[in-house]
């Protein structure tokens, strides 16, 4: 009997392991069924086996499996997604905040890869690559005149850190092609697009997503602006689709004092988890305005909801996307990944920001477009659009706020439709605008080198008419007639040209600093914050 007592647990463990092995189904996932059912295949597995053994044509097993997984997920929420092995690395780059590459921005014009920007201090900068260089070959692969695509050139340029790639190129002023040897390195993907002082007391920071490096970037930006006299802050989250929840929580902690609740999450199989302030923040005092639009989603809504619930910030712009679901990544055996929704998040008042998805994925995905069609983004949202309950904010103002469909701003600013004529749209879609900016910059490079900063460029560059005339000649080659563009739209485009030229020189920092000078949402934010 004693021997049986000793061997019985071991025997049971062996049976469990065998059952788990037999229970492997669909792309290596372990089925959570009983070991006694592991021998009985599911209908899904039976169908897959029958197809593999009897189907009239040969078909890749992965194709069937991927379709089966997508079919299962279609019955869940719109944000539970399966990521094939080939796409996992690229999907993770935005969250990691970096990748391994050579550190250039490029665009393909006329079937040629053109270097648009070179990252200062990056691998290409160290190898003396120049803006205006045109690639002929990357390694042994010809990349000019053969229908090269963005994805193809990206894969050729990226690789393991410290590995070397040789690029053959044509350079302006050089009579013969050059060969440049570049040692790949870690290339940052900044989540803070720009941080600068608008005036002596007012700062501006734009965050494009929440990655592993966001709070560190944000903290550096805040501390730098404080050295320059920061007393009031405009935080721009327009177009920020979210990312890592913890990073947005860390940013919220910088604005809220004490142990205030920032967000909590609850799921059917995930107990309530609260996230509270736990340290002294970098900007707990001082006026704060936060900018949102229909592209502000997920982790961005966590930050927005917390600051609105505590009456810490004035929210300006348009209603946010309405994503209040938390995804957890699960690595699968073949290198693929499943991002599965495990909980909902709730703002400090108890609001769920998640908009309904009970009419199917297609209806859910088209919801934002419906805001354009029904005029909401032009004329504003009202409480009548909210199916969710009303709440009172927890700060001193005790204002009414709503859940169940994004966050409605305190002050609405409509979408600007002044650049929607056919000619303007053609300039963007056909790439005419991008090609012109690049060509104009290369032709006037010595003059642009005289500007040392975006602020210097704003104050010193006044040749908007010259830019416009140049664009007119350039667009005519693509059969686009700028004479048909209305006067108001022309003024908007002229300012956009200047902002795009600043982007060519200083990347996102230049673009937003110049663009913001004529942005109605920024102007309203300045008006509010200066009061």
C-alpha positions as CSV (number, residue, x, y, z in Angstrom):
1,X,0.0,0.0,0.0
2,X,2.8,2.4,0.8
3,X,4.5,1.7,-2.6
4,X,1.2,2.5,-4.2
5,X,0.9,5.8,-2.3
6,X,4.4,6.7,-3.4
7,X,3.9,5.8,-7.1
8,X,0.3,7.0,-7.5
9,X,1.1,10.8,-7.6
10,X,3.9,10.1,-10.1
11,X,1.6,7.9,-12.3
12,X,-1.0,10.7,-12.2
13,X,1.5,13.3,-13.3
14,X,2.6,11.1,-16.2
15,X,-1.0,10.6,-17.3
16,X,-1.5,14.4,-17.1
17,X,1.6,15.1,-19.3
18,X,0.5,12.5,-21.9
19,X,-3.0,14.0,-21.9
20,X,-1.6,17.5,-22.4
21,X,0.6,16.3,-25.3
22,X,-2.3,14.5,-26.9
23,X,-4.5,17.6,-26.3
24,X,-2.4,19.8,-28.6
25,X,-4.6,21.3,-31.2
26,X,-4.8,24.3,-33.6
27,X,-1.3,25.8,-34.1
28,X,0.1,24.2,-30.9
29,X,-2.3,25.7,-28.4
30,X,-3.0,23.4,-25.4
31,X,-6.7,22.8,-25.2
32,X,-8.0,23.4,-21.7
33,X,-10.2,20.3,-21.8
34,X,-10.0,17.3,-19.5
35,X,-7.3,14.8,-20.2
36,X,-10.1,12.2,-20.6
37,X,-11.4,14.1,-23.6
38,X,-8.0,14.6,-25.1
39,X,-8.3,11.5,-27.2
40,X,-11.5,12.7,-28.8
41,X,-10.8,15.3,-31.6
42,X,-12.9,18.4,-31.8
43,X,-15.0,19.0,-34.9
44,X,-12.5,21.8,-35.9
45,X,-9.6,19.3,-35.8
46,X,-11.7,16.6,-37.6
47,X,-12.5,19.0,-40.4
48,X,-8.9,20.1,-40.7
49,X,-7.8,16.4,-40.9
50,X,-10.3,15.6,-43.5
51,X,-9.2,18.5,-45.7
52,X,-5.6,17.6,-45.3
53,X,-6.3,13.9,-46.3
54,X,-9.0,14.3,-48.9
55,X,-9.2,17.7,-50.5
56,X,-9.0,17.9,-54.3
57,X,-6.1,20.4,-54.3
58,X,-3.0,20.8,-52.1
59,X,-3.4,23.5,-49.5
60,X,-1.1,24.9,-46.8
61,X,-2.1,23.8,-43.3
62,X,-1.3,27.2,-42.0
63,X,-3.8,28.8,-44.3
64,X,-6.6,26.6,-42.9
65,X,-5.4,27.1,-39.3
66,X,-5.2,30.9,-39.6
67,X,-8.7,31.0,-41.1
68,X,-10.0,28.8,-38.2
69,X,-8.4,31.1,-35.6
70,X,-9.8,34.2,-37.3
71,X,-13.2,32.6,-37.4
72,X,-13.1,32.0,-33.6
73,X,-11.9,35.5,-32.8
74,X,-14.7,37.0,-35.0
75,X,-17.1,35.9,-32.3
76,X,-15.2,37.9,-29.6
77,X,-14.5,41.6,-29.3
78,X,-12.9,43.5,-32.2
79,X,-9.6,43.9,-30.4
80,X,-8.7,40.3,-29.7
81,X,-6.4,39.5,-32.6
82,X,-4.2,36.8,-33.9
83,X,-0.7,37.8,-35.3
84,X,1.1,35.4,-37.6
85,X,4.8,34.7,-36.9
86,X,6.0,36.9,-39.8
87,X,4.2,40.0,-38.4
88,X,5.0,39.6,-34.7
89,X,8.4,41.4,-34.8
90,X,7.0,44.4,-36.7
91,X,3.9,44.6,-34.4
92,X,6.2,44.7,-31.4
93,X,8.5,47.4,-32.6
94,X,6.1,50.2,-31.8
95,X,5.7,48.9,-28.3
96,X,9.4,48.4,-27.8
97,X,10.2,51.9,-29.0
98,X,13.2,50.8,-31.1
99,X,14.4,48.5,-33.9
100,X,17.7,47.4,-35.5
101,X,18.5,49.2,-38.7
102,X,20.6,52.0,-40.3
103,X,18.7,55.1,-39.2
104,X,17.3,56.8,-42.3
105,X,14.0,58.0,-43.6
106,X,13.4,57.2,-47.2
107,X,10.8,57.5,-49.9
108,X,10.5,55.9,-53.3
109,X,10.1,58.5,-56.1
110,X,10.2,57.4,-59.8
111,X,11.2,53.8,-58.8
112,X,14.2,55.1,-56.9
113,X,14.9,55.0,-53.1
114,X,15.7,58.6,-52.0
115,X,17.2,59.4,-48.5
116,X,14.9,62.0,-47.0
117,X,16.5,62.2,-43.5
118,X,19.5,60.8,-41.7
119,X,19.2,60.2,-37.9
120,X,21.7,62.4,-36.2
121,X,24.3,60.2,-34.5
122,X,22.9,57.1,-36.0
123,X,24.6,54.4,-38.1
124,X,24.0,56.1,-41.4
125,X,25.2,59.5,-40.0
126,X,28.4,57.8,-38.8
127,X,28.9,56.3,-42.3
128,X,28.4,59.8,-43.8
129,X,25.1,59.1,-45.7
130,X,23.6,62.3,-47.0
131,X,20.0,63.6,-47.5
132,X,19.5,63.4,-51.3
133,X,21.5,60.2,-51.8
134,X,19.8,57.7,-54.2
135,X,20.2,54.0,-53.6
136,X,21.3,51.7,-56.4
137,X,22.0,48.5,-54.5
138,X,21.6,47.2,-50.9
139,X,24.1,44.3,-50.5
140,X,23.7,42.3,-53.7
141,X,20.1,43.4,-54.4
142,X,19.4,46.0,-57.0
143,X,16.9,48.5,-55.6
144,X,16.6,51.0,-58.5
145,X,14.3,50.8,-61.5
146,X,13.0,47.3,-60.7
147,X,9.7,48.1,-58.9
148,X,11.2,48.2,-55.4
149,X,8.6,48.5,-52.6
150,X,8.8,50.1,-49.2
151,X,8.5,46.7,-47.5
152,X,11.3,45.2,-49.6
153,X,13.8,48.0,-49.0
154,X,12.9,48.0,-45.3
155,X,13.7,44.3,-45.0
156,X,17.0,44.8,-46.8
157,X,18.1,47.7,-44.6
158,X,17.1,46.2,-41.3
159,X,19.0,43.3,-39.6
160,X,20.8,42.2,-36.5
161,X,22.6,44.9,-34.5
162,X,26.3,45.3,-35.3
163,X,25.9,43.5,-38.6
164,X,27.1,45.4,-41.7
165,X,25.3,46.3,-44.9
166,X,26.9,47.8,-48.0
167,X,24.9,50.4,-49.9
168,X,25.7,51.5,-53.5
169,X,24.4,55.0,-54.2
170,X,24.4,58.0,-56.4
171,X,25.2,61.4,-54.7
172,X,24.6,64.9,-56.0
173,X,28.0,66.3,-57.1
174,X,29.7,62.9,-57.4
175,X,30.5,61.8,-60.9
176,X,30.5,58.1,-60.1
177,X,28.5,55.8,-57.8
178,X,29.7,55.4,-54.2
179,X,29.8,52.5,-51.9
180,X,29.0,53.1,-48.2
181,X,29.5,50.5,-45.5
182,X,27.0,50.9,-42.6
183,X,27.1,49.0,-39.3
184,X,23.5,48.5,-38.1
185,X,22.5,49.7,-34.7
186,X,19.5,50.3,-32.4
187,X,17.3,52.9,-33.9
188,X,14.9,54.7,-31.5
189,X,11.2,55.1,-32.4
190,X,10.3,58.2,-30.3
191,X,6.8,58.3,-28.9
192,X,7.2,62.0,-28.0
193,X,7.0,63.8,-31.4
194,X,8.0,67.2,-30.0
195,X,8.3,69.3,-26.8
196,X,8.9,73.0,-26.9
197,X,7.9,76.3,-25.2
198,X,5.1,78.2,-27.1
199,X,5.7,81.3,-24.9
200,X,7.6,82.1,-21.8
201,X,5.3,80.0,-19.5
202,X,3.4,77.7,-21.8
203,X,4.8,74.4,-23.0
204,X,3.6,71.9,-25.6
205,X,4.2,68.1,-25.8
206,X,2.8,65.7,-28.3
207,X,2.8,61.9,-27.6
208,X,2.0,59.7,-30.7
209,X,1.7,56.4,-28.8
210,X,2.5,54.7,-25.5
211,X,5.6,52.4,-25.9
212,X,8.1,51.0,-23.4
213,X,10.0,54.3,-23.6
214,X,7.1,56.8,-23.4
215,X,7.2,57.8,-19.8
216,X,11.0,58.2,-19.8
217,X,10.7,60.4,-22.9
218,X,7.9,62.4,-21.4
219,X,9.7,62.9,-18.1
220,X,12.8,64.2,-19.9
221,X,10.6,66.6,-21.9
222,X,8.8,67.9,-18.9
223,X,12.0,68.5,-17.0
224,X,13.6,70.3,-19.9
225,X,10.6,72.6,-20.3
226,X,10.6,73.3,-16.6
227,X,14.2,74.5,-17.0
228,X,12.8,76.9,-19.6
229,X,10.1,78.3,-17.4
230,X,7.2,75.9,-17.8
231,X,4.1,76.9,-15.8
232,X,1.3,75.8,-18.1
233,X,1.1,72.7,-20.4
234,X,-0.7,71.7,-23.6
235,X,-0.6,67.9,-23.9
236,X,-1.5,66.7,-27.4
237,X,-2.9,63.1,-27.7
238,X,-4.6,63.6,-31.1
239,X,-4.2,60.5,-33.2
240,X,-2.6,58.6,-30.3
241,X,-4.0,55.0,-30.6
242,X,-2.7,53.9,-27.2
243,X,-0.2,51.1,-26.5
244,X,1.1,50.0,-23.1
245,X,-1.3,50.8,-20.3
246,X,1.4,51.1,-17.6
247,X,3.1,53.9,-19.5
248,X,0.0,56.0,-19.6
249,X,-0.6,55.3,-15.9
250,X,3.0,56.6,-15.2
251,X,2.2,59.8,-17.1
252,X,-1.1,60.3,-15.2
253,X,0.9,59.9,-12.0
254,X,2.9,63.0,-13.0
255,X,-0.2,65.1,-13.1
256,X,-2.2,63.8,-10.1
257,X,-1.3,64.1,-6.4
258,X,-1.7,61.8,-3.3
259,X,-2.9,58.3,-3.9
260,X,-5.6,59.1,-6.3
261,X,-7.1,56.3,-8.4
262,X,-6.0,56.5,-12.0
263,X,-7.8,53.5,-13.5
264,X,-9.0,50.0,-12.5
265,X,-9.5,46.9,-14.6
266,X,-12.0,44.0,-14.2
267,X,-12.7,40.9,-16.3
268,X,-14.8,37.8,-15.9
269,X,-11.6,35.9,-15.0
270,X,-9.5,38.8,-14.0
271,X,-10.2,40.2,-10.5
272,X,-10.3,44.0,-10.0
273,X,-6.9,45.6,-10.2
274,X,-6.5,49.2,-9.1
275,X,-3.7,51.6,-10.3
276,X,-3.1,54.6,-8.1
277,X,-0.7,57.4,-7.8
278,X,2.4,56.2,-5.9
279,X,4.9,59.1,-6.1
280,X,5.3,62.8,-6.4
281,X,4.5,63.9,-9.9
282,X,6.5,66.2,-12.2
283,X,3.6,68.5,-13.0
284,X,1.0,68.2,-10.2
285,X,0.4,72.0,-10.2
286,X,-0.1,74.4,-13.1
287,X,-2.7,74.7,-15.7
288,X,-3.2,71.7,-18.0
289,X,-5.0,71.3,-21.4
290,X,-5.3,68.0,-23.1
291,X,-6.1,67.7,-26.8
292,X,-8.1,64.7,-28.3
293,X,-9.8,63.5,-31.4
294,X,-11.4,60.4,-32.8
295,X,-8.0,58.8,-33.1
296,X,-7.3,59.1,-29.4
297,X,-7.8,55.5,-28.1
298,X,-7.1,52.9,-25.4
299,X,-4.2,53.9,-23.2
300,X,-4.7,57.5,-24.3
301,X,-8.2,57.4,-23.1
302,X,-7.0,56.1,-19.7
303,X,-4.9,59.2,-19.3
304,X,-7.7,61.5,-20.6
305,X,-10.4,59.9,-18.4
306,X,-8.3,60.1,-15.3
307,X,-7.5,63.8,-15.8
308,X,-11.1,64.6,-16.6
309,X,-12.5,62.7,-13.7
310,X,-10.3,64.5,-11.2
311,X,-11.0,67.9,-12.9
312,X,-7.2,68.2,-13.4
313,X,-7.3,69.1,-17.1
314,X,-9.5,70.8,-19.7
315,X,-10.2,68.5,-22.6
316,X,-10.3,70.2,-26.0
317,X,-11.0,68.7,-29.4
318,X,-13.4,65.9,-30.4
319,X,-14.8,62.7,-28.9
320,X,-12.2,59.9,-28.5
321,X,-12.4,56.5,-30.2
322,X,-14.0,54.5,-27.4
323,X,-11.7,51.6,-26.7
324,X,-11.8,50.4,-23.1
325,X,-10.6,46.9,-23.4
326,X,-7.3,45.4,-22.1
327,X,-5.3,43.0,-24.2
328,X,-2.8,40.5,-22.9
329,X,-0.3,39.0,-25.4
330,X,0.1,35.2,-25.4
331,X,3.0,33.7,-27.3
332,X,2.1,30.6,-29.3
333,X,4.4,27.6,-30.0
334,X,5.1,28.5,-33.7
335,X,6.2,32.1,-32.9
336,X,2.8,33.6,-33.6
337,X,1.0,35.6,-31.0
338,X,-2.6,36.0,-29.6
339,X,-3.6,39.4,-28.2
340,X,-6.6,38.4,-26.1
341,X,-8.9,40.8,-24.3
342,X,-8.9,39.9,-20.6
343,X,-10.5,42.8,-18.9
344,X,-12.2,46.2,-19.3
345,X,-10.8,49.3,-17.8
346,X,-12.7,51.9,-15.9
347,X,-11.9,55.5,-15.1
348,X,-11.8,56.7,-11.5
349,X,-15.6,57.5,-11.5
350,X,-16.4,54.0,-12.7
351,X,-16.9,54.9,-16.4
352,X,-16.4,52.3,-19.1
353,X,-15.2,54.2,-22.2
354,X,-15.7,51.2,-24.5
355,X,-18.2,51.8,-27.2
356,X,-20.7,49.0,-28.2
357,X,-19.6,46.3,-30.5
358,X,-22.7,44.1,-30.4
359,X,-23.6,44.8,-34.1
360,X,-20.5,43.1,-35.4
361,X,-16.9,43.9,-36.2
362,X,-17.7,45.7,-39.5
363,X,-20.2,48.1,-37.9
364,X,-17.7,48.7,-35.1
365,X,-14.8,49.5,-37.5
366,X,-17.0,51.9,-39.5
367,X,-18.2,53.8,-36.4
368,X,-15.7,56.6,-36.7
369,X,-16.5,57.1,-40.4
370,X,-20.1,57.5,-39.4
371,X,-19.1,60.4,-37.2
372,X,-18.0,62.1,-40.4
373,X,-21.1,61.2,-42.3
374,X,-23.6,62.3,-39.7
375,X,-21.7,65.6,-39.0
376,X,-20.6,64.9,-35.5
377,X,-16.9,65.8,-36.2
378,X,-18.1,69.1,-37.8
379,X,-20.7,70.2,-35.3
380,X,-19.9,68.5,-32.1
381,X,-21.1,65.7,-29.8
382,X,-23.9,66.1,-27.3
383,X,-25.0,64.0,-24.4
384,X,-27.8,62.6,-26.5
385,X,-25.3,60.5,-28.3
386,X,-24.3,58.7,-25.2
387,X,-26.0,55.4,-24.5
388,X,-23.9,55.0,-21.3
389,X,-24.8,56.4,-17.8
390,X,-23.9,59.8,-16.4
391,X,-21.3,60.3,-13.7
392,X,-20.0,63.2,-11.6
393,X,-16.4,64.1,-11.6
394,X,-14.4,63.6,-8.4
395,X,-12.7,66.9,-8.4
396,X,-13.9,70.3,-7.1
397,X,-16.1,71.0,-10.1
398,X,-18.4,67.9,-9.9
399,X,-19.2,68.1,-13.6
400,X,-21.3,65.5,-15.5
401,X,-19.4,63.1,-17.7
402,X,-20.5,60.0,-19.6
403,X,-19.3,56.5,-20.2
404,X,-20.0,53.9,-22.9
405,X,-18.6,55.6,-26.0
406,X,-15.3,57.5,-25.7
407,X,-14.6,60.7,-23.9
408,X,-16.4,63.8,-24.9
409,X,-14.2,66.9,-24.6
410,X,-15.1,69.9,-22.4
411,X,-14.6,72.2,-25.4
412,X,-15.4,71.0,-28.9
413,X,-13.4,72.0,-32.0
414,X,-14.7,70.7,-35.3
415,X,-12.8,68.9,-38.0
416,X,-11.2,71.3,-40.6
417,X,-12.6,70.4,-44.1
418,X,-11.0,73.3,-45.9
419,X,-8.4,71.1,-47.6
420,X,-10.8,68.6,-49.2
421,X,-11.0,69.7,-52.8
422,X,-10.2,67.3,-55.6
423,X,-7.0,69.0,-56.5
424,X,-5.7,69.1,-53.0
425,X,-6.6,65.4,-52.4
426,X,-4.8,64.5,-55.6
427,X,-1.6,66.3,-54.4
428,X,-1.5,64.0,-51.4
429,X,-2.7,60.7,-52.9
430,X,-0.3,60.9,-55.9
431,X,2.6,61.9,-53.8
432,X,3.1,65.2,-55.7
433,X,3.4,67.2,-52.5
434,X,6.1,64.9,-51.0
435,X,8.1,64.8,-54.1
436,X,8.0,68.6,-54.5
437,X,9.0,69.3,-50.9
438,X,12.0,67.0,-51.3
439,X,13.1,68.4,-54.7
440,X,12.7,72.0,-53.5
441,X,14.7,71.3,-50.4
442,X,17.6,69.7,-52.3
443,X,17.7,72.6,-54.8
444,X,17.8,75.2,-52.0
445,X,19.9,73.3,-49.5
446,X,22.4,76.1,-48.8
447,X,19.7,78.6,-47.9
448,X,17.9,76.2,-45.6
449,X,21.1,75.4,-43.7
450,X,21.0,79.0,-42.4
451,X,18.1,78.1,-40.1
452,X,19.2,76.7,-36.9
453,X,15.9,75.8,-35.3
454,X,12.2,75.5,-36.1
455,X,11.6,78.8,-34.2
456,X,14.3,80.4,-36.3
457,X,12.6,79.1,-39.5
458,X,9.1,80.4,-38.4
459,X,10.6,83.8,-37.8
460,X,12.9,84.0,-40.8
461,X,11.3,82.1,-43.7
462,X,8.7,84.2,-45.6
463,X,8.9,82.9,-49.1
464,X,5.5,81.1,-48.9
465,X,4.6,82.7,-52.3
466,X,7.7,81.3,-53.9
467,X,6.9,77.8,-52.5
468,X,3.4,78.1,-53.9
469,X,4.6,79.0,-57.3
470,X,7.1,76.2,-57.3
471,X,4.4,73.8,-56.3
472,X,2.2,75.1,-59.1
473,X,4.9,74.3,-61.8
474,X,5.6,71.0,-60.2
475,X,1.9,69.9,-59.9
476,X,1.3,70.9,-63.6
477,X,3.6,68.0,-64.6
478,X,1.2,65.7,-62.8
479,X,-1.8,67.5,-64.5
480,X,-2.9,69.1,-61.3
481,X,-4.2,72.7,-61.7
482,X,-3.7,74.7,-58.5
483,X,-5.7,77.6,-60.0
484,X,-8.9,75.7,-59.1
485,X,-8.2,75.7,-55.4
486,X,-10.4,78.1,-53.4
487,X,-8.6,81.1,-51.6
488,X,-9.1,79.8,-48.1
489,X,-7.9,76.4,-49.0
490,X,-4.9,78.0,-50.7
491,X,-3.9,79.8,-47.5
492,X,-4.1,76.5,-45.5
493,X,-2.0,74.7,-48.1
494,X,0.6,77.5,-48.1
495,X,1.0,77.1,-44.4
496,X,1.1,73.3,-44.8
497,X,3.9,73.7,-47.3
498,X,6.0,75.6,-44.8
499,X,5.3,73.0,-42.1
500,X,6.3,70.1,-44.5
501,X,9.5,72.0,-45.3
502,X,10.3,72.2,-41.6
503,X,9.7,68.5,-41.3
504,X,12.2,67.9,-44.1
505,X,14.8,69.7,-42.0
506,X,13.9,68.7,-38.4
507,X,11.5,65.8,-38.8
508,X,8.4,65.8,-36.5
509,X,9.8,68.5,-34.2
510,X,9.9,70.9,-37.1
511,X,6.6,69.9,-38.6
512,X,4.5,70.3,-35.4
513,X,6.2,73.5,-34.2
514,X,5.5,75.2,-37.5
515,X,2.1,73.6,-38.1
516,X,0.9,74.5,-34.6
517,X,1.3,78.2,-35.3
518,X,-1.8,78.1,-37.4
519,X,-3.8,75.3,-35.8
520,X,-7.3,76.3,-34.5
521,X,-7.2,73.7,-31.8
522,X,-3.9,74.9,-30.5
523,X,-5.1,78.5,-30.7
524,X,-8.2,77.6,-28.6
525,X,-6.0,75.7,-26.1
526,X,-3.8,78.8,-25.7
527,X,-6.8,81.0,-25.2
528,X,-8.1,78.7,-22.5
529,X,-4.9,78.1,-20.7
530,X,-3.9,81.8,-20.6
531,X,-7.1,82.5,-18.8
